[in-house]
Amino acid sequence: MRPRVKTDHRKYIAIAAAAAAAIGLAGVLVGVLRAAPSSSFLHLRRRLSQTNYAAAYPDLAVSADLNYLAVAWVEGHDEYSGSKGHVYLRTASESGGWRDPVEVYHGSADACAYDRAAVAIEGTTAHVAYVVWADCTNRQDTRLYYTTCSLTGGGCNASQFLLSTSPSTDKIFWVDIAVDESGNPHLVFARYKQEGPFLRGKIFYWGHTGSGWAGIETVYAEANTNNHTPAIAWGGGCAHIVWEEEMGGDIFYRRCCAGTWYPASDPLMIHNANPLDSPPHKPDIAATPDGRLFVVWDYFAHDHTPPTHYLVYKRSNDGGDTFYPAISHLGVGNDNTGGLDAYTDYVVGATEETAYLKNLRPSIALNQDGWPAVAWHTGGATGGVHYTYAISGTDTNVDWVTPTLLFAGEAGAPVIGFGDWLTGTIPLLHVAYMDATGRSWDVYYDSNEADVMDIPTVYLPLVMRGH
């Protein structure tokens, strides 16, 4: 890894001291003040959602120049709607800090966005995709939307209505988005159709050519399969797609390069497990411009007591032609391979209250040198949001830092992105996640900066006016 310029800690302490003096003289009630590397963007835990209604499953994107950050999420339209309702976007820049939330879509009891909004960044534009129940009460008639939002002006364009389904056909339950170097969006989504007593999922891709949306292409729609939670990344001129196939306990991969698919017909199986033993869940993928790929997923052993989850990954050094290791997979955070006993085991929440936090739900990002960071959540006594990242590696291994607990509590569904370097070897990691610390689920931003930089905490006295 190339050397980085180390940061001067002295100016952070000066910022903290000046702020403490100003607040003390103003005579206001103060809790805790923590200094941070920028007077504009404080990389500290911050509540992004602003209502008292449930906000869930955020997505996060960082611009290539590391200056802009965007977080999108779905938030309930009232106290009874759960996380079905509006779509919000909140952006920040290193020079300007956080902007107020922007309402991308206004939901209601008649029509509501649900579960997840996806976001990607190219240049100074955020691209957002989301799905709406056109009939929110009966949860039918789904519609797919896409829009763009300015990272400099803060506003969003009117959403484009792309696709609808009806109760007699199928429903769209999940969408993900990537943007190519020309600013063209690429979508992957899952459509579910009732087949007898079963709801079967199929995976579709939709790319934009610059002049318009091309035709929808089938990624995988085999009979008697049930495909979930596709993820997409752009790299090396190709859209790289992974997803979970529930019936066979598989993780599949395909890519589309200028209209040409690899593999040409059946997808590449990069993981297979007996679904009664250790089925995989919620894969995520990240790619570099030169075609290096990392795929991470939750490997679930539900016959253990308690049910145990493992976090594993595979990588491709040739743009997705082959994946390493060929037979097994590697443990995130330790690079172990072999049987389940070689991996770190985790538990997750299993109660009705923690249903939002089912499975580890890992997220992966690559830095500008092509090395990964991964965030995930766990439950139990050590529950919360965790992360790890690579400090170096070769074509066959990753040298991970020890997995670290970022935030303890009933929190999860994290998404991660790289900022600039904090020191010569430690990156700034941007993380968004949902947390139930308050009266409902909220979306929060957090980072590893405070712990890494050992930013001092200043406690100020209570000052009461008129006494």
N, C-alpha and C positions, 0 to 999 in steps of 0.2 A: 504494500500500500504506500502511496506517495506521502511524503511528510506534510504535515499541516501546521499552520501558524497557531501558536497557543494564544489564549485569550488573557487579557490583563484584568485580574480580579479587582484591582484597586478602585477602578471607576465604579464598580457595582456597589462597593461599600460606601463610596461617596454619595451615590444616588440614594441609598438607604438612609444615610445620616441626614441628608438635606430634607428628604421626605418626612422623616421623623420629627425634625425640628419644626417644619411647617405645620404638621398636624398638631403637634403639641401646643404651639402658639395659638392655633385656631380654637383650642379648647373643645374638641369634639370627642365623643366616645370612640375609643380605638381598641381593636382586639389584637391582631398580629399583623405586623408589616414585614414583608420579606423583599429584599432587593433582588434584582434580576438584571441580565446582561443588556437589556434595552429599555430605555424610558418609554418607548412606544409600545413594544410587544413584550409583555411579561409572560414568560413561559411557565406559568403556574396554574394549578388546578382552577378551573373556571366553569361555572354553570353556563351552558350555551342556550338551552331551552329556557323560555321565560314565562311560561304559564304554569298553572297548577295541575295540568292534565298530563297523562302519560306520554312520554317521548321515548322512542325505541329505535334500536338497530341503526346507529349512525353509519355513514360512510365518510371517508376522508381522502383528500387528494392534496398533493404538494406540487407546485410548479417546478419545472426543470431547473430554473435558476434559484430555487429554494427560497424565493422571496414571498410567495403567496401560498396561503393555506385555505382550504374550503372544507366545511363539514356540512353534510346534508342529513336530514332525518325526517321521520313521520311522527306527527304529534296529534293526540286525540282532539276532537272538536268539542267535547264536553267531558264531564267527570265520569260518565257511564260508557264512553265509547272505547275505552282502552287506548291503544295506540292507532286507532283508525280515525283519520281526519285530514289535517293539513300537511303540506310539505314545506319545510323551512330550509333555508341555506344561510350559513353564517361564514363570513370570510375574514381573513386577517392578512396583514403584510408585516414584514419585519420593520419597515419604516413607519407604518401608520397604525399598527395595533389592530384590535378587533373592531369590526363594524357591527351595527345592530343587525338582528336577524331579519331576513327578507322572506316574505311569504311567497313561495313559488306556486303553491296551489292552495286554494281555500276549500276545505272540506266541510261536509254537513251530514245530517242524518240521511239525506237523500243520496249523496255521492261522496265517497271518501277515499283518500289514499290509504294504503295499509302496509304494514310490516316494514317496508324498506324503500328508501330512495338512494340511487347510485349517483356518484359524482366523479368526474375526471377533469383535469386541467390541461389546457394547451395555451401557452403564452399568458395572456391576461384575461382569458375566458374560462369560466367554469361551465361544464356541460353536465346537465342533470337529466336523469331518466327515472320514471316512476310509474306505478300501476294504480288504477282507481277502480273501486267497485262503483259502477254506475247506479246500481241498486244496493245501497249500503245495508239496508235493513235485512234483506234476504240474501245478501252476499252473492250476487250474480251479475252478469253483464260486466265483464272486465274491459278496461281500456288502457292502452299503453300511450304514454306521453313523453315528450322530450323538449327541453328548452336550453337556452344559454343565458348566462348571467355575467355581467362585467365585474372583474376583480378590482377595477379602478374607480368605476362609477357607482358600483353597488347594486344596480338594478338588474332585473331579469326581463327578457323578451317574453312575449306571449307564448304559452306552451303550444307545441305542435301535437295535434291528435294523430297518432300513427296507425293504430290498429284497435279493433274491438272484437270481442267474442260474445256469444249469446248463450243462454242456458242450454240450448239444444246442441251446442257444439262443445266448446271447452273453455277453460279459464286460464288466465295468466297469473301466476303466483310469485314470480321472482324475475328480476331484471338486473343485469350488471352492464357497465359501460367502460369502454376504453377509447382513447382518442389518438389518432396517428399524428405524425410530425407535421402534417399539413392542416391539422385542425379538424379532420373529418371524424365524426363519431362512429363507433362500432358497438352494437348491442348484442347481447346474448340473453335469451329468456327461456323460461320453462312454461309450457302449456300443458294443462292437465285435462284429461277427458275421462268421463265415467265409462268404464267397460265392464258391464255387469255389476258386481258388487264392489269393484275396485276402481280407484282413481289412479290412472296411469299418466306419468309425466313424460313429455318429449321435449327435446332441446332444439332451439332454432337460433339462427344468426341473422343479423340485419346490418349491413354496412352502408355508409354514405360515401358517395364517390367524389364529392365536391360540388357536383351539379344537381344532386338529388339522391334519394334513397334508392338503392338497388333492390332487386327482388329478395324476398325472404328466403333463406336457404335452410334446409333441414340438416342439423348437425347429427342427431341421432333420434330415431323414432321407431325402433324395432318393437314388434309386438311382444307382449308379456314382459315388458321392462317398465321400470318406474324410476324416472330420472329427476334429480333434484339439484337445487342450489348451484347452477352453473356460475363460473367465474371466468373473466376474460382479461387478457393483458395484451398490449401491443408491443412488438419488438422485432427488429430485423425485417420490417416490411410485411409482417404477418400478424393476424389476429389469432392468439393462442387461447384455447378454450379447454377447461376441465370441468368435470361434474361428477356427481355421485349417482350410481345406479343401485337402487336399494334391493332389488330382487336377487341379484347375484353377489352383492357385497363388493362392488367394483368402484374404482376410480378410473375414469376414461379421459383421454386427451385426443383432440384434433386441432388442426390449424388451417387457416385460410389465407393464402398469399395471392393477392390480385385475382381472385376468383378460382384459384386452384386449391383443392383440398388434399391434405395429407393426414392420415392415410386416405386413399381415394374413396374407400367404401366403409368398411368397419373401422371404428375408432381404435386407437392404441390403448390397450389395457395396461395401466401402470401400477395397479394394485388389485388383488383379488383375495377375498376371504369368504369363508363359510358364513352366511349371514346369521347363523345360530351361534357363531363363535365370536368373531371379532369384525363386525361390519364397520366400514369407514363412513365418516360424516364430514360435511362442510369443507370441501377442498378450496384452497385459494392458490392463485398463481401470480408470479411476477416475472418480468422479462427485461432484458437489456437490449439496447440497439443492435448489438452484435450477436444476439440470439441466444444468450445464456438464459436458461429457465430454471426457476425453483417452484416446486409444488409442495404444499404443506396440507395436512389433513389430520382429523381426529380418528384414532384407531381404537375402537370401543370393544372391550371384553365384558359383555353383560352377564356372563356366567360366573364372574368373580363376585365375592361378597366382601365389601359392597361393589357394585359395578364399577369397573376401572377403565379409565381413558388414558391413552398414550398419544403423544404428539410426535408425528413422524414426517419425513419429507423425502422427496427424490429431486434430482436435478438433471438437466440436459445441457451438455456443452456444445451440441451441434444443432441448435435451433429446433429441437423436438424430434429429430430422427430417432434418437435412442435416449433412454433415461438410465441414470446410474443411481444405485446399483441395479443391475439387470433383474435379479431375482427378489431381493429383499428391499429394505428401505432403511433410512438412517434416523436416529433419534434427534429431534430438535433440542439443542442445548448441550448435547454430549457426543453426538455423532456415532453412538453405538449402533450396532446392527445385530441381526440374529433373531432369536426368539423374543417374546414379550418381556421376559425377565430382564432383558438387556436395557429396557427403556425405563424412564422415570414414569411412575404411575400417578394419576390424578383422579380426584372425584369431583363431581359437579352437583349443583343443586338438583334435587329430585322432588320437591314439593310443588304444590299448585302455585304458591307465591313466586317460586323461582323458575316457572315454566319458560320465561323469556330466556333463561340462561341454560337451556338444554344443550348438552355437548360442549366441547371446549371452544368451538367457533374461532379457530385461529385466523389471523390476518398476517400477510407477508408483504414486505416492500424490499426493494434493492437500492443500495446507495449508488453513487456515481461510479464506483469502482466495481459494481456488480456483486456485492456481498449483501446477505440478507439480514433483516431484522424481523422478528416474529412476536406478535402479541396474542394472548389467549386469556381465558378466564377459568377459574376453578371454584369449587364450593367447599363446604366443610369448614373445619377449624382454621385452615389457612387459606380460605377463599378470598378471591379478589382478582384483580387484573395483573398479569405477569408479562414480562418481556425478556428477550435475549437478543443478541446480535453477534455478528461475526467480526472478529478482529483481524482475521487473515484466513487464507485457505489455499487449496490447490484444486486441480481438476477432479480430485477424488475425496476431498475432505474439507470441512469447515471448522475453524478454531473458534468455538463459541465462548462468550462470557457466561458466567454462571447465571442461570435464570434468576430474575429479580422480581420481587413483588412491588409493583408500582403503587397500587391502591388496594387496601384491605377492606373487605365488606361485601355486601350483596350488590356486586357490580360486575359487569361483563359485556359481552359482545363487542370487544375492542376492535378498532381499526388503527393501523400504524403507518407512519410515513417518516422519511428522513428529512431533517433540517440540515443546517451547516454543522461543521465540526466544533465541539466545545473545547477540545484540546487536540493535541496531535494525533491521538488514537481513539478518542471518545466522541461519537456522533450525538447531535441533538436528535431525540426521537419525539415526534409529535404523536399523541395518542388521543383518540376520542372513544368514549364508551358510555354505556347507560348505567345509572346508579340509583338505588332506591333509598338513599340516606334520608331524603326529605319525605314529604307526604305522598309522593307518587314517583314513578320512574322519570328521571331527567337525563339529558345528554350533557356530558362534561367533556372538557378538554383538559389534558394533562401532559406532562413531559418528564423526562428524566433529569432535567437541568438542575433543579434545586438540590437533589441528592449528589449528583456528580460534582457540581461546583462548590458544594458545601456553603451555599449562600446563607449568610447569617440571618438570624431571626431577632427582631427588635421588639421588645414588649414596652408599651407606653402606658403611663399611669392614667387612671380614670380622672377626668376633669369635669366637674359639674358646674354649669353656668349658675350665677347668682348665689354662690356659697363661698 
